[in-house]
Amino acid sequence: ITIDIALWKFETPKYYVTVIDAPGHRDFIKNMIT
């Protein structure tokens, strides 16, 4: 299985934030997180 992800990184005055967009079937979400 190939999973293509997108990353958005940005900073706020208080936080450093990374947003990860990983498409997939709900059965595979656990594997994407670990």
mmCIF entry with sequence, helices, sheets and N, C-alpha, C, O atoms, coordinates in Angstrom:
data_MODEL
# 
_entry.id   MODEL 
# 
_entity.id                         1 
_entity.type                       polymer 
_entity.pdbx_number_of_molecules   1 
# 
_entity_poly.entity_id                      1 
_entity_poly.type                           'polypeptide(L)' 
_entity_poly.nstd_linkage                   no 
_entity_poly.nstd_monomer                   no 
_entity_poly.pdbx_seq_one_letter_code       ITIDIALWKFETPKYYVTVIDAPGHRDFIKNMIT 
_entity_poly.pdbx_seq_one_letter_code_can   ITIDIALWKFETPKYYVTVIDAPGHRDFIKNMIT 
_entity_poly.pdbx_strand_id                 A 
# 
loop_
_entity_poly_seq.entity_id 
_entity_poly_seq.num 
_entity_poly_seq.mon_id 
_entity_poly_seq.hetero 
1 1  ILE n 
1 2  THR n 
1 3  ILE n 
1 4  ASP n 
1 5  ILE n 
1 6  ALA n 
1 7  LEU n 
1 8  TRP n 
1 9  LYS n 
1 10 PHE n 
1 11 GLU n 
1 12 THR n 
1 13 PRO n 
1 14 LYS n 
1 15 TYR n 
1 16 TYR n 
1 17 VAL n 
1 18 THR n 
1 19 VAL n 
1 20 ILE n 
1 21 ASP n 
1 22 ALA n 
1 23 PRO n 
1 24 GLY n 
1 25 HIS n 
1 26 ARG n 
1 27 ASP n 
1 28 PHE n 
1 29 ILE n 
1 30 LYS n 
1 31 ASN n 
1 32 MET n 
1 33 ILE n 
1 34 THR n 
# 
_struct_asym.id          A 
_struct_asym.entity_id   1 
# 
loop_
_struct_conf.conf_type_id 
_struct_conf.id 
_struct_conf.pdbx_PDB_helix_id 
_struct_conf.beg_label_comp_id 
_struct_conf.beg_label_asym_id 
_struct_conf.beg_label_seq_id 
_struct_conf.pdbx_beg_PDB_ins_code 
_struct_conf.end_label_comp_id 
_struct_conf.end_label_asym_id 
_struct_conf.end_label_seq_id 
_struct_conf.pdbx_end_PDB_ins_code 
_struct_conf.beg_auth_comp_id 
_struct_conf.beg_auth_asym_id 
_struct_conf.beg_auth_seq_id 
_struct_conf.end_auth_comp_id 
_struct_conf.end_auth_asym_id 
_struct_conf.end_auth_seq_id 
_struct_conf.pdbx_PDB_helix_class 
_struct_conf.details 
_struct_conf.pdbx_PDB_helix_length 
HELX_P HELX_P1 AA1 ARG A 26 ? PHE A 28 ? ARG A 26 PHE A 28 5 ? 3 
HELX_P HELX_P2 AA2 ILE A 29 ? ILE A 33 ? ILE A 29 ILE A 33 1 ? 5 
# 
_struct_conf_type.id          HELX_P 
_struct_conf_type.criteria    ? 
_struct_conf_type.reference   ? 
# 
_struct_sheet.id               AA1 
_struct_sheet.type             ? 
_struct_sheet.number_strands   2 
_struct_sheet.details          ? 
# 
_struct_sheet_order.sheet_id     AA1 
_struct_sheet_order.range_id_1   1 
_struct_sheet_order.range_id_2   2 
_struct_sheet_order.offset       ? 
_struct_sheet_order.sense        anti-parallel 
# 
loop_
_struct_sheet_range.sheet_id 
_struct_sheet_range.id 
_struct_sheet_range.beg_label_comp_id 
_struct_sheet_range.beg_label_asym_id 
_struct_sheet_range.beg_label_seq_id 
_struct_sheet_range.pdbx_beg_PDB_ins_code 
_struct_sheet_range.end_label_comp_id 
_struct_sheet_range.end_label_asym_id 
_struct_sheet_range.end_label_seq_id 
_struct_sheet_range.pdbx_end_PDB_ins_code 
_struct_sheet_range.beg_auth_comp_id 
_struct_sheet_range.beg_auth_asym_id 
_struct_sheet_range.beg_auth_seq_id 
_struct_sheet_range.end_auth_comp_id 
_struct_sheet_range.end_auth_asym_id 
_struct_sheet_range.end_auth_seq_id 
AA1 1 ALA A 6  ? GLU A 11 ? ALA A 6  GLU A 11 
AA1 2 TYR A 16 ? ASP A 21 ? TYR A 16 ASP A 21 
# 
loop_
_atom_site.group_PDB 
_atom_site.id 
_atom_site.type_symbol 
_atom_site.label_atom_id 
_atom_site.label_alt_id 
_atom_site.label_comp_id 
_atom_site.label_asym_id 
_atom_site.label_entity_id 
_atom_site.label_seq_id 
_atom_site.pdbx_PDB_ins_code 
_atom_site.Cartn_x 
_atom_site.Cartn_y 
_atom_site.Cartn_z 
_atom_site.occupancy 
_atom_site.B_iso_or_equiv 
_atom_site.pdbx_formal_charge 
_atom_site.auth_seq_id 
_atom_site.auth_comp_id 
_atom_site.auth_asym_id 
_atom_site.auth_atom_id 
_atom_site.pdbx_PDB_model_num 
ATOM 1   N N  . ILE A 1 1  ? 0.850   -1.175 0.000  1.00 0.00 ? 1  ILE A N  1 
ATOM 2   C CA . ILE A 1 1  ? 0.000   0.000  0.000  1.00 0.00 ? 1  ILE A CA 1 
ATOM 3   C C  . ILE A 1 1  ? 0.893   1.235  0.000  1.00 0.00 ? 1  ILE A C  1 
ATOM 4   O O  . ILE A 1 1  ? 1.828   1.334  0.795  1.00 0.00 ? 1  ILE A O  1 
ATOM 5   N N  . THR A 1 2  ? 0.608   2.152  -0.875 1.00 0.00 ? 2  THR A N  1 
ATOM 6   C CA . THR A 1 2  ? 1.323   3.425  -0.915 1.00 0.00 ? 2  THR A CA 1 
ATOM 7   C C  . THR A 1 2  ? 0.415   4.507  -0.359 1.00 0.00 ? 2  THR A C  1 
ATOM 8   O O  . THR A 1 2  ? -0.724  4.661  -0.801 1.00 0.00 ? 2  THR A O  1 
ATOM 9   N N  . ILE A 1 3  ? 0.915   5.250  0.602  1.00 0.00 ? 3  ILE A N  1 
ATOM 10  C CA . ILE A 1 3  ? 0.145   6.333  1.197  1.00 0.00 ? 3  ILE A CA 1 
ATOM 11  C C  . ILE A 1 3  ? 0.901   7.630  0.954  1.00 0.00 ? 3  ILE A C  1 
ATOM 12  O O  . ILE A 1 3  ? 2.011   7.811  1.455  1.00 0.00 ? 3  ILE A O  1 
ATOM 13  N N  . ASP A 1 4  ? 0.301   8.527  0.190  1.00 0.00 ? 4  ASP A N  1 
ATOM 14  C CA . ASP A 1 4  ? 0.902   9.831  -0.088 1.00 0.00 ? 4  ASP A CA 1 
ATOM 15  C C  . ASP A 1 4  ? 0.347   10.823 0.923  1.00 0.00 ? 4  ASP A C  1 
ATOM 16  O O  . ASP A 1 4  ? -0.868  10.957 1.063  1.00 0.00 ? 4  ASP A O  1 
ATOM 17  N N  . ILE A 1 5  ? 1.230   11.515 1.625  1.00 0.00 ? 5  ILE A N  1 
ATOM 18  C CA . ILE A 1 5  ? 0.783   12.453 2.650  1.00 0.00 ? 5  ILE A CA 1 
ATOM 19  C C  . ILE A 1 5  ? 1.153   13.879 2.271  1.00 0.00 ? 5  ILE A C  1 
ATOM 20  O O  . ILE A 1 5  ? 2.033   14.114 1.443  1.00 0.00 ? 5  ILE A O  1 
ATOM 21  N N  . ALA A 1 6  ? 0.470   14.810 2.886  1.00 0.00 ? 6  ALA A N  1 
ATOM 22  C CA . ALA A 1 6  ? 0.786   16.228 2.727  1.00 0.00 ? 6  ALA A CA 1 
ATOM 23  C C  . ALA A 1 6  ? 1.073   16.795 4.110  1.00 0.00 ? 6  ALA A C  1 
ATOM 24  O O  . ALA A 1 6  ? 0.389   16.463 5.078  1.00 0.00 ? 6  ALA A O  1 
ATOM 25  N N  . LEU A 1 7  ? 2.077   17.645 4.198  1.00 0.00 ? 7  LEU A N  1 
ATOM 26  C CA . LEU A 1 7  ? 2.457   18.255 5.474  1.00 0.00 ? 7  LEU A CA 1 
ATOM 27  C C  . LEU A 1 7  ? 2.368   19.772 5.371  1.00 0.00 ? 7  LEU A C  1 
ATOM 28  O O  . LEU A 1 7  ? 2.799   20.366 4.383  1.00 0.00 ? 7  LEU A O  1 
ATOM 29  N N  . TRP A 1 8  ? 1.813   20.380 6.388  1.00 0.00 ? 8  TRP A N  1 
ATOM 30  C CA . TRP A 1 8  ? 1.813   21.844 6.512  1.00 0.00 ? 8  TRP A CA 1 
ATOM 31  C C  . TRP A 1 8  ? 2.420   22.171 7.862  1.00 0.00 ? 8  TRP A C  1 
ATOM 32  O O  . TRP A 1 8  ? 1.924   21.723 8.895  1.00 0.00 ? 8  TRP A O  1 
ATOM 33  N N  . LYS A 1 9  ? 3.489   22.948 7.858  1.00 0.00 ? 9  LYS A N  1 
ATOM 34  C CA . LYS A 1 9  ? 4.147   23.347 9.105  1.00 0.00 ? 9  LYS A CA 1 
ATOM 35  C C  . LYS A 1 9  ? 4.071   24.863 9.228  1.00 0.00 ? 9  LYS A C  1 
ATOM 36  O O  . LYS A 1 9  ? 4.351   25.592 8.276  1.00 0.00 ? 9  LYS A O  1 
ATOM 37  N N  . PHE A 1 10 ? 3.689   25.323 10.409 1.00 0.00 ? 10 PHE A N  1 
ATOM 38  C CA . PHE A 1 10 ? 3.653   26.758 10.653 1.00 0.00 ? 10 PHE A CA 1 
ATOM 39  C C  . PHE A 1 10 ? 3.802   27.028 12.136 1.00 0.00 ? 10 PHE A C  1 
ATOM 40  O O  . PHE A 1 10 ? 3.614   26.143 12.970 1.00 0.00 ? 10 PHE A O  1 
ATOM 41  N N  . GLU A 1 11 ? 4.142   28.265 12.447 1.00 0.00 ? 11 GLU A N  1 
ATOM 42  C CA . GLU A 1 11 ? 4.332   28.671 13.837 1.00 0.00 ? 11 GLU A CA 1 
ATOM 43  C C  . GLU A 1 11 ? 3.358   29.775 14.203 1.00 0.00 ? 11 GLU A C  1 
ATOM 44  O O  . GLU A 1 11 ? 3.037   30.644 13.392 1.00 0.00 ? 11 GLU A O  1 
ATOM 45  N N  . THR A 1 12 ? 2.897   29.720 15.444 1.00 0.00 ? 12 THR A N  1 
ATOM 46  C CA . THR A 1 12 ? 2.115   30.803 16.024 1.00 0.00 ? 12 THR A CA 1 
ATOM 47  C C  . THR A 1 12 ? 2.977   31.398 17.130 1.00 0.00 ? 12 THR A C  1 
ATOM 48  O O  . THR A 1 12 ? 4.035   30.847 17.433 1.00 0.00 ? 12 THR A O  1 
ATOM 49  N N  . PRO A 1 13 ? 2.567   32.483 17.733 1.00 0.00 ? 13 PRO A N  1 
ATOM 50  C CA . PRO A 1 13 ? 3.369   33.034 18.826 1.00 0.00 ? 13 PRO A CA 1 
ATOM 51  C C  . PRO A 1 13 ? 3.591   32.041 19.976 1.00 0.00 ? 13 PRO A C  1 
ATOM 52  O O  . PRO A 1 13 ? 4.582   32.147 20.699 1.00 0.00 ? 13 PRO A O  1 
ATOM 53  N N  . LYS A 1 14 ? 2.677   31.082 20.150 1.00 0.00 ? 14 LYS A N  1 
ATOM 54  C CA . LYS A 1 14 ? 2.807   30.141 21.264 1.00 0.00 ? 14 LYS A CA 1 
ATOM 55  C C  . LYS A 1 14 ? 3.169   28.716 20.853 1.00 0.00 ? 14 LYS A C  1 
ATOM 56  O O  . LYS A 1 14 ? 3.682   27.956 21.674 1.00 0.00 ? 14 LYS A O  1 
ATOM 57  N N  . TYR A 1 15 ? 2.910   28.332 19.581 1.00 0.00 ? 15 TYR A N  1 
ATOM 58  C CA . TYR A 1 15 ? 3.043   26.929 19.197 1.00 0.00 ? 15 TYR A CA 1 
ATOM 59  C C  . TYR A 1 15 ? 3.755   26.763 17.864 1.00 0.00 ? 15 TYR A C  1 
ATOM 60  O O  . TYR A 1 15 ? 3.753   27.656 17.016 1.00 0.00 ? 15 TYR A O  1 
ATOM 61  N N  . TYR A 1 16 ? 4.365   25.590 17.706 1.00 0.00 ? 16 TYR A N  1 
ATOM 62  C CA . TYR A 1 16 ? 4.881   25.133 16.426 1.00 0.00 ? 16 TYR A CA 1 
ATOM 63  C C  . TYR A 1 16 ? 3.941   24.011 15.991 1.00 0.00 ? 16 TYR A C  1 
ATOM 64  O O  . TYR A 1 16 ? 3.811   23.010 16.695 1.00 0.00 ? 16 TYR A O  1 
ATOM 65  N N  . VAL A 1 17 ? 3.288   24.165 14.845 1.00 0.00 ? 17 VAL A N  1 
ATOM 66  C CA . VAL A 1 17 ? 2.206   23.262 14.446 1.00 0.00 ? 17 VAL A CA 1 
ATOM 67  C C  . VAL A 1 17 ? 2.580   22.509 13.174 1.00 0.00 ? 17 VAL A C  1 
ATOM 68  O O  . VAL A 1 17 ? 3.114   23.094 12.232 1.00 0.00 ? 17 VAL A O  1 
ATOM 69  N N  . THR A 1 18 ? 2.296   21.204 13.154 1.00 0.00 ? 18 THR A N  1 
ATOM 70  C CA . THR A 1 18 ? 2.430   20.391 11.953 1.00 0.00 ? 18 THR A CA 1 
ATOM 71  C C  . THR A 1 18 ? 1.098   19.708 11.696 1.00 0.00 ? 18 THR A C  1 
ATOM 72  O O  . THR A 1 18 ? 0.575   18.997 12.554 1.00 0.00 ? 18 THR A O  1 
ATOM 73  N N  . VAL A 1 19 ? 0.553   19.930 10.502 1.00 0.00 ? 19 VAL A N  1 
ATOM 74  C CA . VAL A 1 19 ? -0.700  19.288 10.104 1.00 0.00 ? 19 VAL A CA 1 
ATOM 75  C C  . VAL A 1 19 ? -0.351  18.228 9.070  1.00 0.00 ? 19 VAL A C  1 
ATOM 76  O O  . VAL A 1 19 ? 0.325   18.512 8.081  1.00 0.00 ? 19 VAL A O  1 
ATOM 77  N N  . ILE A 1 20 ? -0.819  17.003 9.303  1.00 0.00 ? 20 ILE A N  1 
ATOM 78  C CA . ILE A 1 20 ? -0.547  15.894 8.394  1.00 0.00 ? 20 ILE A CA 1 
ATOM 79  C C  . ILE A 1 20 ? -1.862  15.437 7.783  1.00 0.00 ? 20 ILE A C  1 
ATOM 80  O O  . ILE A 1 20 ? -2.807  15.103 8.499  1.00 0.00 ? 20 ILE A O  1 
ATOM 81  N N  . ASP A 1 21 ? -1.918  15.424 6.448  1.00 0.00 ? 21 ASP A N  1 
ATOM 82  C CA . ASP A 1 21 ? -3.098  14.944 5.736  1.00 0.00 ? 21 ASP A CA 1 
ATOM 83  C C  . ASP A 1 21 ? -2.724  13.626 5.078  1.00 0.00 ? 21 ASP A C  1 
ATOM 84  O O  . ASP A 1 21 ? -1.903  13.591 4.161  1.00 0.00 ? 21 ASP A O  1 
ATOM 85  N N  . ALA A 1 22 ? -3.332  12.538 5.551  1.00 0.00 ? 22 ALA A N  1 
ATOM 86  C CA . ALA A 1 22 ? -3.050  11.214 5.008  1.00 0.00 ? 22 ALA A CA 1 
ATOM 87  C C  . ALA A 1 22 ? -4.363  10.539 4.642  1.00 0.00 ? 22 ALA A C  1 
ATOM 88  O O  . ALA A 1 22 ? -5.095  10.096 5.527  1.00 0.00 ? 22 ALA A O  1 
ATOM 89  N N  . PRO A 1 23 ? -4.672  10.453 3.355  1.00 0.00 ? 23 PRO A N  1 
ATOM 90  C CA . PRO A 1 23 ? -5.920  9.814  2.964  1.00 0.00 ? 23 PRO A CA 1 
ATOM 91  C C  . PRO A 1 23 ? -5.859  8.312  3.202  1.00 0.00 ? 23 PRO A C  1 
ATOM 92  O O  . PRO A 1 23 ? -4.785  7.711  3.184  1.00 0.00 ? 23 PRO A O  1 
ATOM 93  N N  . GLY A 1 24 ? -7.006  7.723  3.422  1.00 0.00 ? 24 GLY A N  1 
ATOM 94  C CA . GLY A 1 24 ? -7.013  6.280  3.604  1.00 0.00 ? 24 GLY A CA 1 
ATOM 95  C C  . GLY A 1 24 ? -8.330  5.766  4.137  1.00 0.00 ? 24 GLY A C  1 
ATOM 96  O O  . GLY A 1 24 ? -9.178  6.528  4.600  1.00 0.00 ? 24 GLY A O  1 
ATOM 97  N N  . HIS A 1 25 ? -8.479  4.495  4.063  1.00 0.00 ? 25 HIS A N  1 
ATOM 98  C CA . HIS A 1 25 ? -9.661  3.810  4.563  1.00 0.00 ? 25 HIS A CA 1 
ATOM 99  C C  . HIS A 1 25 ? -9.605  3.771  6.080  1.00 0.00 ? 25 HIS A C  1 
ATOM 100 O O  . HIS A 1 25 ? -8.519  3.694  6.655  1.00 0.00 ? 25 HIS A O  1 
ATOM 101 N N  . ARG A 1 26 ? -10.751 3.822  6.736  1.00 0.00 ? 26 ARG A N  1 
ATOM 102 C CA . ARG A 1 26 ? -10.753 3.869  8.203  1.00 0.00 ? 26 ARG A CA 1 
ATOM 103 C C  . ARG A 1 26 ? -10.115 2.637  8.834  1.00 0.00 ? 26 ARG A C  1 
ATOM 104 O O  . ARG A 1 26 ? -9.667  2.708  9.978  1.00 0.00 ? 26 ARG A O  1 
ATOM 105 N N  . ASP A 1 27 ? -10.060 1.507  8.126  1.00 0.00 ? 27 ASP A N  1 
ATOM 106 C CA . ASP A 1 27 ? -9.411  0.311  8.671  1.00 0.00 ? 27 ASP A CA 1 
ATOM 107 C C  . ASP A 1 27 ? -7.897  0.488  8.776  1.00 0.00 ? 27 ASP A C  1 
ATOM 108 O O  . ASP A 1 27 ? -7.246  -0.232 9.533  1.00 0.00 ? 27 ASP A O  1 
ATOM 109 N N  . PHE A 1 28 ? -7.328  1.437  8.027  1.00 0.00 ? 28 PHE A N  1 
ATOM 110 C CA . PHE A 1 28 ? -5.880  1.632  8.019  1.00 0.00 ? 28 PHE A CA 1 
ATOM 111 C C  . PHE A 1 28 ? -5.428  2.804  8.874  1.00 0.00 ? 28 PHE A C  1 
ATOM 112 O O  . PHE A 1 28 ? -4.226  3.051  8.978  1.00 0.00 ? 28 PHE A O  1 
ATOM 113 N N  . ILE A 1 29 ? -6.357  3.537  9.494  1.00 0.00 ? 29 ILE A N  1 
ATOM 114 C CA . ILE A 1 29 ? -5.993  4.728  10.265 1.00 0.00 ? 29 ILE A CA 1 
ATOM 115 C C  . ILE A 1 29 ? -5.059  4.385  11.420 1.00 0.00 ? 29 ILE A C  1 
ATOM 116 O O  . ILE A 1 29 ? -4.108  5.124  11.675 1.00 0.00 ? 29 ILE A O  1 
ATOM 117 N N  . LYS A 1 30 ? -5.308  3.288  12.121 1.00 0.00 ? 30 LYS A N  1 
ATOM 118 C CA . LYS A 1 30 ? -4.440  2.903  13.239 1.00 0.00 ? 30 LYS A CA 1 
ATOM 119 C C  . LYS A 1 30 ? -3.000  2.718  12.765 1.00 0.00 ? 30 LYS A C  1 
ATOM 120 O O  . LYS A 1 30 ? -2.070  3.151  13.445 1.00 0.00 ? 30 LYS A O  1 
ATOM 121 N N  . ASN A 1 31 ? -2.803  2.087  11.619 1.00 0.00 ? 31 ASN A N  1 
ATOM 122 C CA . ASN A 1 31 ? -1.453  1.876  11.098 1.00 0.00 ? 31 ASN A CA 1 
ATOM 123 C C  . ASN A 1 31 ? -0.807  3.180  10.662 1.00 0.00 ? 31 ASN A C  1 
ATOM 124 O O  . ASN A 1 31 ? 0.411   3.323  10.766 1.00 0.00 ? 31 ASN A O  1 
ATOM 125 N N  . MET A 1 32 ? -1.597  4.141  10.173 1.00 0.00 ? 32 MET A N  1 
ATOM 126 C CA . MET A 1 32 ? -1.025  5.425  9.757  1.00 0.00 ? 32 MET A CA 1 
ATOM 127 C C  . MET A 1 32 ? -0.543  6.223  10.958 1.00 0.00 ? 32 MET A C  1 
ATOM 128 O O  . MET A 1 32 ? 0.443   6.954  10.860 1.00 0.00 ? 32 MET A O  1 
ATOM 129 N N  . ILE A 1 33 ? -1.229  6.091  12.092 1.00 0.00 ? 33 ILE A N  1 
ATOM 130 C CA . ILE A 1 33 ? -0.880  6.869  13.276 1.00 0.00 ? 33 ILE A CA 1 
ATOM 131 C C  . ILE A 1 33 ? 0.357   6.306  13.964 1.00 0.00 ? 33 ILE A C  1 
ATOM 132 O O  . ILE A 1 33 ? 1.155   7.068  14.509 1.00 0.00 ? 33 ILE A O  1 
ATOM 133 N N  . THR A 1 34 ? 0.532   4.988  13.948 1.00 0.00 ? 34 THR A N  1 
ATOM 134 C CA . THR A 1 34 ? 1.657   4.369  14.658 1.00 0.00 ? 34 THR A CA 1 
ATOM 135 C C  . THR A 1 34 ? 2.923   4.352  13.843 1.00 0.00 ? 34 THR A C  1 
ATOM 136 O O  . THR A 1 34 ? 3.952   3.862  14.310 1.00 0.00 ? 34 THR A O  1 
# 
